[in-house]
Amino acid sequence: MASNPMLAGLDALEMAVAQGRKSRGRRFADRAWSVLWPKLLAIAIVLLIWQLVHLTGWKKYAFAGPGATFASLWGQMQHLMLWQAIGTTMERALIGFALSVLFGAVVGALVSRIRPLRAAVGSMITGLQTMPSAAWFPFAIILFGNTTQAILFVIVMGSWPSVANGLITGVDYTPPLLLRAAKTMGLRRLSLYRHLILPASLPAFVAGLKQGWAFAWRSLLFGELLVQVPNVPSIGILLNSDQDQLDFAGATGIIIVILVLGILVDSAFTRADRAIRTRWGIVAAS
Amino acid sequence: MSVTTAQAHASVRLDGVSKVYGKDGAAVHALDQVSLEIAPGEFTCLIGASGCGKSTLLSLVAGLDEPTAGKVSVGGRTAFMFQEPALFPWLTAAANVELALRARGAGKVERRQRAAELLEVVHLGGFGGKRPHELSGGMRQRVALARALAQDADVLLMDEPFGALDAMTRDVLHDELDRICAERALTVLFVTHNVREAVRLGDRVVVLSSRPGRVIDEFGVAIERPRRIDSVQVAELAAKITDRLREEMTRHGQ
């Protein structure tokens, strides 16, 4: 940089501004706390309201308070059954979601590349996306019976359109200027896809994955309530048996388990999304 | 194909090139019968009011678009630099330069080495690991210049590359571009609407009319380098060219 001190000076001035912006980030503990306390407060408020409703004696014979519910949950956590059920359900979720990502990505890639195909099925994908996955259950049960395949089928049907649409949107919104730049560099066909279109569509694709996951998770739990696979404990089966035994505390405990699992997976997607945005400079790293 | 490789002398040659967008009633004549010859190593500036088809002309030379009539011949490959840096935001500065080398089929070791050299050329040796959003506008545009140089092209096409920069940064980049062009004997076709910038940089300034775009005048710039944008000679010639442009604009107002 020695040969042009004026340029070096300009750069130093510009970078100083950028550095200054960055160093305003606080210490890790402070940041963690600032993220944590609103959540803790929200949980505390929910528990408080729940307890108050319980104290009023509303539907006393059934409605359990937080105390009894968490005692029941703690009791269930001592048994292998709950963990087996979580294992089964998560396994189905992962397999089903993986299949729908595979299927959605392949369809999305084809539709975004081949014009006539886009005209033929482009709007149908959005149509399928808005279709409640519950509608597929009779279809799946007639085809596969009361089996895991039936549940997986409905998960895939519920979630692949979001994945495909995410990819298609991403490809469509590749900035035209970058396309021009890539073409002048001589990137064509496959290398154009690999080096420009795929990375450029990543944020929209991740958004599609996140939405696809939400649909997969809903379809799965619905499926487990409807399709009773014999001798395989799952979260749906636990909920069903709690319903049969009128075990309000038990059912509420399972709902909390479902909520926690959903939040954990969602936070993984949010983290991936944030990592991409930070890398691209769409949001400042804080 | 109307874009062929030019033989012998001229690096870029346009023969009666016309470009019409749209059809019939809605047709827009972006370029009309433009003939232009650029010698190897020559720095040519194209100037004109809006609608003179400057950017269309560059696209034709780059082979991004086909002329409606006439012939464009380019002696070798072209590299393009835009008003925006057009860097890939997910790649570091060095990786952006490396991608251009990769498109030419350079091996991994060569890519790394050449990218480092080219960033050194634009005085960004220490910034290869930064992503575009971590750099200033002027620095990004220098990465874009390094990327254009990486294409090892025979002709460098520049579409108002400094238009979005502040005057001070632009001044310094003019010096840098001067130096790099002299060192590498580059053939440059530089589009701008800044008359002084054209005189500051060019060996020749070509003036285009608007709607349709035609070559209406040419000015050789016989001012010795290094030049300053605020020198008297540059200002004098710029004033002359500006008068010519105003004349042309007045014609449109009537």
Interface residues (C-beta under 8 A of the other chain):
Chain A: M1 S3 N4 M6 L7 A8 L10 D11 E14 M15 A18 L177 L178 R180 A181 K183 T184 M185 G186 L187 S191 H195 L196 P199 A200 L202 I276 R279 W280 G281
Chain B: A62 L64 T78 A79 F80 F82 E84 A86 F88 P89 W90 L99 A100 R102 A103 R104 H123 L124 G125 G126 F127 R131 P132 H133 E134 L135 S136 G138 M139 R147 Q151 M168 T169 V172 D175 E176
